[in-house]
């Protein structure tokens, strides 16, 4: 495998020249060079033009597009075009179309209209991919394969008979026997026992809620089914083009697909990011950190972002001047070595004709959006030799588990107000506010390089997770976890003997009862001494806790558990394990996170005024690149690292203090 990235930051976007006559292509080449574009993602939705009839391929247009890109020194991120099958496929193979839980078979007419377990779809997709790989294996423009597009975005699950048959095979591989499956699903409840594999179906619409084990396994199965679609194409591409890296575009914290299980199969992680204009800086940073963490800190690609407005919200305001640049730099600051857009030229027709593009409907380089994109391209070209390949180093880890996400939000449960990703955000925000680097890792990750681990709402503990946390704390680490953790095992079976199950010894507590609150119910956490002294509002949840070695830092103010623990700490080995039994206020969580960082000797990258985000990337030669990003809208002064720094965007030397107006990049 070649190195995934060239010696430059990749810059460009989705390019759809098949929508335009060839004279427009040549104008696009001129504009791309003007904007310092060095990569274009092509062929993403071109299956219908490549194969207008079964086994009748025509590549003349794609040949010309590839040649033009090569002639102008622009690399091709060549997509396999399998995200949107041609209409003739659903006519010839109607069972290829996906089926919803209620039995509705969906139609073609948009995109992603395929069942992930359709043999017909898989066969036809593989045939197309092999033709593409054979034809373009040695083409000078080909620098990356873009497999399919946004897996699961519109069809995260299918419930057809083909999926039912594939699900049964998946279950047989997982459990080996019906006895194993019946135990895992707890089928003694509601007379659900299975005596024949053929009786097992997807969790389709039924009179009451479906079996939780069945639902959880179907989510696992569907993520694996989509992954197998990726792997079918990847095997062909690796066979025929072993030196070309592979990617597919993820979609941030996308619940249906377990990106941790997918990441080992990609050469490069790619992400599509479309935050609302009102999204705070920490919210976009969290997704950036997740993408960087998926392959242990290797640089990733921002494969798609909008140059300005999108077209799929109820109202679609423009990004204000400077926001696109700021969000692009936020990705680079957090580990991206590529910034690309959807899309290059704004479509004249179709569902996305009002989605912004680098080249708008006017078609010139004179508008604000193009000028901002061209400025960014020039700056990234200037930064490339100083930044490419450098890494972000973090001493804080946040545990994230997709399977836990699926399980904890299954209803009916204790509360429909439990939202896993929202809990992740509530604990990430104060860390971002401190300008502390954070990795987002799965529960089986080696934690020895971290000083602080934050694990919100760890409802499901899969095998080995509790032991991993115990070893981390024993060696001197600090753990923070929250209410409704340690409740079930990997089969969604409650761990008997008292909550929080396998975490009981580590946390030094016994949770007698958990009490989900309605929206009108509130309480307070009272902390009578120490750095956090004060009274803080709390919502969502309460618990009756007995101390078994832990110490209560804060207590509930009222209700039947008044004066009982709400915030505890337990010394375990050389470290400490903290537990929060409620949803504390932003003020409480910010203070708690600050305290834990102090105890773990974790310092901010730089001290900066509120609203100025500071990160660093460390190069192979040990030199540090600092990114200072001002999200506040007003200038702020930051004290720089000791010694002289070079401003990479201006070429000037600076030291001491510096006023940060928007984006500053410094090299020590």
C-alpha positions in Angstrom: 0.0 0.0 0.0 1.3 3.4 -0.9 1.2 6.3 1.6 -2.5 7.4 1.7 -1.7 11.1 1.1 0.7 12.9 -1.2 2.9 15.6 0.2 0.2 18.2 0.1 -3.1 18.9 1.7 -5.8 17.6 -0.7 -8.2 20.2 -1.8 -11.2 20.1 -4.2 -14.6 18.5 -4.2 -17.3 16.4 -5.8 -17.2 17.0 -9.5 -20.1 16.0 -11.8 -19.1 16.8 -15.4 -21.6 14.4 -16.8 -24.2 17.1 -16.0 -22.5 19.5 -18.4 -21.2 19.8 -22.0 -17.5 19.4 -22.6 -16.8 23.1 -23.1 -17.9 23.6 -19.5 -15.3 21.0 -18.4 -12.5 23.0 -19.9 -13.7 26.1 -18.0 -13.8 24.0 -14.9 -10.2 23.1 -15.3 -9.3 26.8 -15.5 -11.3 27.6 -12.4 -9.9 24.6 -10.5 -6.4 25.8 -11.2 -7.4 29.3 -10.1 -8.7 27.9 -6.8 -5.6 25.6 -6.2 -7.7 22.5 -6.5 -5.6 19.3 -6.6 -8.2 16.6 -6.3 -11.7 16.0 -7.7 -14.2 13.2 -6.6 -15.8 11.9 -9.7 -18.2 9.2 -10.9 -20.2 9.1 -7.7 -23.6 8.8 -9.3 -22.7 7.8 -12.8 -23.8 4.1 -13.0 -26.7 4.9 -15.4 -24.4 6.6 -17.9 -21.7 3.9 -17.6 -24.1 1.0 -18.0 -27.2 2.1 -19.9 -28.3 -1.5 -20.4 -27.3 -4.8 -18.8 -23.6 -5.6 -19.7 -23.6 -2.8 -22.2 -20.8 -0.5 -20.9 -19.8 2.8 -22.3 -16.7 4.5 -20.8 -15.9 7.1 -23.5 -17.2 10.1 -21.4 -15.4 8.9 -18.2 -12.2 8.3 -20.3 -12.3 11.9 -21.4 -12.9 13.2 -17.9 -10.0 11.2 -16.5 -7.7 12.4 -19.3 -8.7 16.0 -18.8 -8.0 15.8 -15.0 -4.6 14.2 -15.7 -3.7 16.8 -18.3 -4.3 19.5 -15.7 -2.5 17.9 -12.9 -5.7 17.2 -10.8 -5.9 13.8 -9.0 -9.1 11.7 -9.3 -10.8 10.3 -6.3 -12.6 7.8 -8.5 -15.9 6.6 -7.2 -17.3 3.2 -8.0 -20.7 4.6 -8.8 -22.6 1.9 -7.0 -24.6 4.2 -4.7 -27.4 4.6 -7.2 -28.3 1.7 -9.4 -29.8 2.4 -12.9 -33.5 2.2 -13.3 -33.4 -0.9 -15.5 -32.1 -2.9 -12.5 -35.2 -2.4 -10.4 -37.3 -3.4 -13.5 -35.3 -6.6 -14.1 -34.7 -7.4 -10.4 -37.6 -5.9 -8.4 -36.5 -7.8 -5.3 -33.4 -5.6 -5.3 -35.5 -2.7 -3.9 -35.5 -2.3 -0.1 -38.4 -3.0 2.1 -39.4 -1.0 5.2 -40.4 -2.4 8.6 -44.0 -2.1 7.7 -43.6 -4.1 4.5 -43.5 -1.2 2.0 -41.2 -1.8 -0.9 -39.5 1.4 -1.9 -39.1 2.5 -5.5 -36.3 3.9 -7.6 -36.5 7.6 -8.4 -34.0 9.0 -5.9 -30.9 7.2 -4.8 -29.6 4.4 -2.7 -32.6 2.3 -3.7 -31.1 -1.2 -3.0 -31.3 -3.9 -0.4 -27.8 -4.4 1.0 -28.4 -8.2 1.0 -29.7 -8.4 -2.6 -27.6 -11.0 -4.6 -28.6 -9.2 -7.8 -27.4 -5.8 -6.5 -24.1 -7.3 -5.2 -23.5 -9.2 -8.4 -24.1 -6.2 -10.7 -22.2 -3.8 -8.5 -19.2 -6.2 -8.4 -19.3 -6.5 -12.2 -19.2 -2.7 -12.6 -16.4 -2.2 -10.1 -14.3 -4.9 -11.8 -14.7 -3.1 -15.2 -13.7 0.2 -13.7 -10.7 -1.2 -11.9 -9.5 -3.0 -15.0 -9.9 0.1 -17.2 -8.3 2.7 -15.0 -5.8 0.7 -13.0 -2.8 2.5 -14.6 -4.4 5.8 -15.4 -2.2 8.7 -14.2 -5.2 10.6 -12.7 -6.2 7.8 -10.4 -5.0 8.5 -6.8 -7.8 7.2 -4.7 -10.9 4.9 -4.8 -14.2 6.2 -3.4 -16.3 3.2 -2.7 -20.0 3.7 -3.0 -21.2 6.8 -1.1 -22.6 7.5 2.4 -23.5 3.9 3.2 -26.8 3.7 5.0 -27.8 7.3 4.6 -31.2 6.7 3.1 -31.5 2.9 3.5 -30.0 2.1 7.0 -32.0 -1.1 7.1 -34.1 -3.4 5.0 -36.6 -6.0 6.2 -37.2 -8.1 3.0 -37.1 -11.8 2.7 -33.6 -11.7 1.3 -32.5 -9.9 4.5 -34.4 -12.5 6.6 -32.5 -15.3 5.0 -29.1 -13.5 5.4 -30.0 -12.6 9.0 -30.5 -16.3 9.8 -27.1 -17.2 8.4 -25.6 -14.3 10.4 -27.2 -15.6 13.5 -26.1 -19.2 12.9 -22.5 -17.9 12.6 -22.9 -15.9 15.8 -24.6 -18.4 18.0 -24.0 -21.7 16.4 -27.2 -23.2 17.9 -30.8 -22.3 18.5 -30.1 -22.9 22.2 -27.5 -20.1 22.1 -29.8 -17.8 20.3 -32.7 -18.5 22.6 -30.6 -17.7 25.6 -29.2 -14.5 24.1 -32.6 -13.2 23.2 -34.3 -14.3 26.4 -37.1 -16.0 24.4 -38.6 -17.6 27.5 -40.4 -14.3 27.9 -43.6 -13.9 25.9 -43.4 -17.5 24.5 -40.9 -16.4 21.9 -38.8 -19.6 21.9 -37.5 -20.6 18.4 -37.4 -24.3 17.4 -36.5 -23.8 13.8 -34.2 -21.3 12.2 -36.7 -20.6 9.4 -39.1 -19.1 12.0 -36.7 -16.2 12.7 -37.5 -13.0 10.9 -36.3 -9.4 11.0 -37.9 -7.2 13.7 -40.8 -6.2 11.5 -43.9 -4.4 12.7 -45.6 -6.6 15.3 -48.5 -6.0 17.8 -46.2 -4.9 20.6 -42.5 -4.0 20.9 -40.0 -6.4 19.4 -37.6 -8.6 21.4 -34.8 -6.3 22.4 -32.1 -9.0 21.7 -33.6 -9.5 18.2 -33.5 -5.7 17.6 -30.0 -5.3 18.8 -28.7 -8.2 16.7 -30.5 -6.8 13.6 -28.7 -3.5 14.1 -25.4 -5.4 14.3 -26.4 -7.4 11.3 -27.4 -4.4 9.2 -24.1 -2.6 9.9 -22.3 -5.8 9.0 -24.4 -6.2 5.8 -23.5 -2.7 4.6 -19.9 -3.4 5.5 -20.0 -6.6 3.4 -21.1 -4.4 0.4 -18.1 -2.3 0.9 -15.8 -5.3 1.2 -17.1 -6.9 -2.0 -16.0 -3.8 -3.9 -12.8 -3.4 -1.8 -11.6 -6.9 -2.6 -11.8 -6.3 -6.3 -10.1 -3.0 -6.1 -7.3 -4.3 -3.9 -6.8 -7.3 -6.3 -6.5 -5.1 -9.4 -5.1 -1.8 -8.0 -3.1 -2.8 -4.8 -1.3 0.5 -4.7 -4.4 2.8 -4.7 -5.8 3.6 -1.3 -9.5 3.1 -0.6 -12.0 5.3 1.2 -15.7 5.7 1.6 -17.4 8.8 3.1 -18.7 8.5 6.7 -21.3 10.9 8.1 -20.0 11.8 11.6 -21.9 10.2 14.5 -24.2 8.2 12.3 -26.1 5.8 14.5 -26.9 2.9 12.1 -23.3 2.1 11.1 -20.6 1.1 13.6 -17.7 3.1 12.2 -15.3 1.5 14.7 -15.9 -1.9 13.1 -15.5 -0.4 9.6 -12.4 1.6 10.2 -9.8 -1.2 9.9 -11.1 -1.9 6.4 -10.5 1.6 5.1 -7.1 3.0 4.1 -8.2 6.6 4.7 -11.1 7.8 6.9 -13.3 10.3 5.1 -16.2 12.3 6.6 -19.1 14.4 5.4 -19.8 17.4 7.7 -22.9 19.6 7.4 -23.4 21.4 10.7 -26.1 24.0 11.1 -24.9 27.6 11.0 -25.9 27.7 14.7 -23.8 24.7 15.7 -21.3 25.6 18.4 -17.6 25.0 17.8 -17.4 22.1 20.2 -20.1 20.2 18.4 -18.2 20.2 15.1 -14.9 19.5 16.9 -16.3 16.4 18.5 -17.1 14.9 15.1 -13.7 15.9 13.8 -12.0 14.2 16.8 -14.1 11.0 16.2 -12.9 10.8 12.6 -9.3 11.3 13.6 -9.6 8.7 16.3 -11.1 5.9 14.0 -7.6 5.0 12.8 -5.5 5.8 15.9 -4.8 9.4 14.9 -4.0 8.9 11.2 -4.9 12.0 9.1 -8.4 11.9 7.7 -10.2 13.6 4.9 -13.1 16.1 5.1 -14.7 14.6 2.0 -17.7 16.8 1.9 -18.8 20.1 3.3 -20.9 22.8 1.8 -19.2 25.9 0.5 -22.2 27.9 1.8 -25.9 26.9 2.1 -27.4 23.4 1.9 -30.7 22.5 0.4 -32.3 20.0 2.7 -33.1 22.0 5.9 -36.5 23.7 6.2 -34.7 27.0 5.6 -31.2 27.2 4.2 -29.4 30.3 5.0 -25.9 31.0 3.7 -22.8 30.5 5.7 -21.7 33.9 6.8 -18.4 35.2 5.3 -15.4 33.4 7.0 -17.4 30.5 8.4 -16.5 28.0 5.7 -12.8 28.9 6.1 -13.0 28.6 9.9 -14.7 25.2 9.8 -12.2 24.0 7.2 -9.3 25.0 9.5 -11.0 23.4 12.4 -10.7 20.1 10.5 -7.1 20.6 9.6 -6.4 21.6 13.2 -7.9 18.4 14.5 -6.1 16.0 12.0 -7.5 16.4 8.5 -5.0 16.4 5.6 -7.7 17.1 3.0 -10.6 19.6 2.6 -13.2 18.9 -0.1 -16.6 20.2 -0.9 -19.9 19.1 -2.2 -19.9 20.2 -4.8 -17.6 21.9 -7.4 -20.2 23.3 -9.9 -23.8 24.0 -8.8 -26.3 21.7 -10.6 -28.8 23.2 -13.0 -31.4 20.6 -12.4 -32.2 17.8 -9.9 -32.8 17.5 -6.2 -29.7 19.4 -5.2 -29.8 22.3 -7.6 -30.1 24.8 -4.7 -27.2 23.3 -2.7 -24.3 25.7 -2.9 -21.2 24.9 -4.9 -17.7 26.5 -5.3 -18.8 27.6 -8.8 -22.4 29.0 -8.5 -25.1 29.1 -11.1 -23.6 32.3 -12.4 -20.6 30.3 -13.4 -17.7 32.7 -12.8 -14.9 33.3 -10.3 -16.2 36.7 -9.2 -18.7 35.8 -6.4 -18.0 35.7 -2.7 -18.1 31.9 -2.4 -15.6 31.2 -5.1 -13.3 33.9 -3.8 -13.4 32.4 -0.3 -12.7 29.0 -1.7 -9.8 30.2 -3.8 -8.3 32.0 -0.8 -8.5 28.8 1.3 -7.0 26.8 -1.5 -4.0 29.1 -1.7 -3.5 29.0 2.1 -3.7 25.2 2.3 -1.1 25.0 -0.5 1.1 27.3 1.5 0.6 25.2 4.7 1.0 21.8 3.2 4.8 21.2 3.6 4.5 22.3 7.3 1.4 20.3 8.3 0.9 17.2 6.2 1.4 14.0 8.1 1.6 15.6 11.5 -0.5 14.2 14.4 -2.7 15.3 17.2 -1.7 13.8 20.6 -4.3 13.5 23.3 -4.2 12.6 27.0 -8.0 12.4 27.4 -10.1 9.7 25.9 -13.9 9.5 25.6 -15.4 6.0 25.4 -17.9 5.5 22.6 -19.6 2.3 21.7 -22.1 2.0 18.8 -23.6 -1.2 20.2 -24.2 0.5 23.5 -25.8 3.4 21.6 -28.2 1.0 19.9 -29.1 -0.8 23.1 -29.5 2.2 25.5 -32.0 3.9 23.2 -34.2 0.9 22.5 -37.8 1.6 23.7 -39.6 1.0 25.8 -36.9 1.6 28.3 -36.6 3.5 31.5 -36.8 6.8 29.6 -37.2 8.1 26.1 -35.1 11.1 27.2 -31.9 9.1 27.2 -29.9 10.1 24.1 -26.4 8.6 24.0 -24.8 11.1 21.6 -26.2 14.0 23.6 -24.5 12.6 26.7 -21.3 12.4 24.8 -21.7 16.1 23.8 -22.5 17.3 27.3 -19.1 15.9 28.6 -17.1 16.8 25.5 -18.2 20.5 25.5 -16.3 21.5 28.7 -13.2 19.6 27.5 -13.2 21.6 24.3 -13.7 24.8 26.3 -10.5 24.0 28.1 -8.6 23.5 24.8 -7.8 20.0 25.8 -7.2 17.4 23.1 -9.6 14.4 23.2 -9.6 11.0 21.4 -12.9 9.2 20.9 -12.2 5.5 21.4 -14.1 2.2 21.8 -14.2 0.4 25.1 -11.6 -2.2 24.2 -9.0 0.4 23.3 -5.6 0.3 25.1 -6.0 3.2 27.5 -2.4 3.2 28.8 -1.5 6.4 27.0 -4.3 8.4 28.5 -4.6 10.1 31.9 -8.3 10.8 31.9 -11.1 8.6 30.5 -14.7 9.9 30.3 -17.4 7.3 29.6 -20.9 8.7 29.7 -23.9 6.4 29.8 -22.0 3.2 29.6 -25.2 1.1 29.8 -23.9 -2.0 28.0 -20.5 -3.5 29.0 -19.3 -5.9 26.4 -16.8 -8.6 27.5 -13.5 -7.2 28.7 -14.7 -3.5 29.0 -14.9 -3.4 32.8 -11.5 -5.1 33.2 -10.0 -2.6 30.8 -11.3 0.3 32.9 -10.2 -1.4 36.1 -6.6 -1.7 34.8 -6.6 1.9 33.6 -7.6 3.2 37.0 -5.4 0.8 38.9 -2.3 2.1 37.1 -3.2 5.7 38.1 -5.7 6.9 35.6 -8.8 8.9 36.4 -12.2 7.6 35.2 -15.4 9.6 35.0 -18.6 7.7 34.2 -22.3 8.4 34.8 -25.7 7.1 35.7 -27.3 4.1 34.1 -23.9 2.5 33.4 -22.9 -1.2 33.9 -26.5 -2.3 33.6 -26.4 -5.0 30.9 -24.1 -7.4 29.1 -23.5 -7.8 25.4 -26.8 -9.7 25.0 -28.7 -6.8 26.7 -29.3 -9.0 29.8 -29.3 -7.2 33.1 -26.3 -8.1 35.2 -27.8 -9.5 38.4 -26.6 -8.9 41.9 -26.9 -5.1 42.0 -26.2 -2.1 39.8 -23.8 -1.0 38.4 -22.9 -4.7 37.7 -19.3 -5.2 36.6 -18.4 -1.6 37.6 -19.5 -2.0 41.2 -16.1 -2.8 42.6 -14.3 -0.1 40.5 -16.8 2.6 41.4 -17.2 1.5 45.1 -21.0 2.0 45.0 -24.2 0.0 44.9 -27.1 1.6 43.1 -30.3 0.4 44.7 -32.7 2.2 42.4 -32.5 4.4 39.3 -35.3 7.0 38.9 -35.9 8.5 35.4 -37.5 11.9 35.7 -40.1 13.6 33.6 -39.5 17.0 32.1 -41.2 18.7 35.0 -39.0 16.9 37.6 -35.8 18.5 38.8 -33.4 18.4 41.8 -30.2 19.9 43.0 -26.7 18.6 43.7 -25.2 20.1 46.8 -21.4 20.1 47.2 -20.4 21.4 50.6 -16.6 21.6 50.3 -13.7 21.7 47.9 -13.2 23.4 44.6 -16.7 22.5 43.4 -18.5 23.8 46.5 -22.0 25.1 45.6 -25.5 24.1 44.7 -26.2 23.0 41.1 -29.5 22.2 39.3 -29.8 18.8 37.9 -32.4 17.1 35.6 -33.3 13.8 33.8 -32.3 11.2 36.3 -31.7 10.3 40.0 -30.4 7.3 41.8 -30.4 5.8 45.3 -26.8 5.0 46.0 -25.1 3.2 48.8 -21.4 3.7 49.3 -19.1 0.7 49.3 -15.7 2.3 49.6 -16.5 5.4 47.6 -16.8 8.9 49.1 -19.7 11.2 48.4 -18.6 14.6 47.0 -22.1 15.9 46.3 -25.6 14.8 47.4 -29.1 15.3 46.2 -31.0 18.2 47.8 -34.5 16.8 47.8 -37.0 13.9 47.1 -36.8 10.5 48.8 -33.1 10.3 48.2 -32.3 13.7 49.7 -28.8 13.8 51.3 -27.9 10.6 49.5 -24.9 10.6 47.1 -25.2 12.3 43.7 -21.5 12.6 42.9 -18.9 10.1 44.2 -15.2 9.2 43.9 -13.5 5.9 44.7 -9.8 5.4 45.1 -8.9 2.2 43.2 -5.3 1.2 43.0 -3.3 4.2 42.1 -6.2 6.0 40.4 -9.7 7.3 41.0 -13.1 6.5 39.6 -15.8 9.2 39.6 -19.5 8.6 39.2 -22.3 11.2 38.4 -25.8 9.9 39.3 -27.7 12.6 37.5 -27.6 15.1 34.6 -25.7 17.9 36.1 -25.9 21.5 34.9 -23.3 22.8 32.4 -21.7 24.7 35.3 -21.3 21.5 37.4 -19.9 19.5 34.5 -17.5 22.3 33.5 -16.2 22.5 37.0 -15.9 18.8 37.4 -14.0 18.3 34.1 -11.7 21.2 35.1 -11.0 19.5 38.4 -10.3 16.1 36.9 -7.9 17.6 34.3 -6.0 19.3 37.2 -5.8 16.1 39.1 -4.6 14.3 36.0 -2.0 17.0 35.3 -3.6 17.8 31.9 -3.0 21.3 30.8 -4.7 23.2 28.0 -2.7 23.5 24.7 -2.6 27.2 25.4 -4.6 29.4 27.7 -7.0 31.5 25.6 -10.1 33.7 26.1 -13.4 32.0 25.7 -14.3 31.4 22.1 -10.8 30.9 20.9 -10.1 27.3 20.0 -6.4 26.2 20.3 -5.1 22.9 19.0 -1.7 21.5 18.1 -0.3 19.0 15.6 3.1 17.5 16.2 5.4 16.8 13.2 7.7 13.9 12.8 10.7 16.2 13.5 9.1 17.2 16.9 8.1 20.7 15.9 4.7 21.8 16.8 2.1 23.5 14.6 -0.5 25.6 16.6 -3.9 26.4 15.3 -5.7 29.3 16.9 -9.3 29.7 15.7 -11.5 32.5 16.9 -15.2 31.5 17.0 -16.3 34.5 19.1 -16.6 37.1 16.5 -14.4 39.6 18.4 -10.6 39.7 18.6 -8.9 38.1 21.6 -5.3 38.1 23.0 -3.5 34.8 23.5 -0.2 34.2 25.2 2.0 32.2 22.9 4.4 29.4 23.7 7.9 30.5 24.9 10.3 31.6 22.2 9.7 32.8 18.7 7.0 31.3 16.4 6.5 31.7 12.7 3.1 32.6 11.4 2.6 30.2 8.5 0.0 32.3 6.8 1.9 35.6 6.9 5.5 34.4 7.1 6.2 36.8 10.0 7.9 35.9 13.3 5.9 36.5 16.5 6.4 36.0 20.2 4.9 36.9 23.6 1.2 37.7 23.0 -0.8 37.9 19.9 -4.3 39.2 19.0 -6.3 36.5 17.2 -9.0 37.9 14.9 -10.0 34.8 12.9 -7.4 32.1 11.9 -3.8 32.0 12.9 -1.4 29.1 12.3 2.0 29.1 14.1 5.1 26.9 13.8 7.4 26.6 16.8 
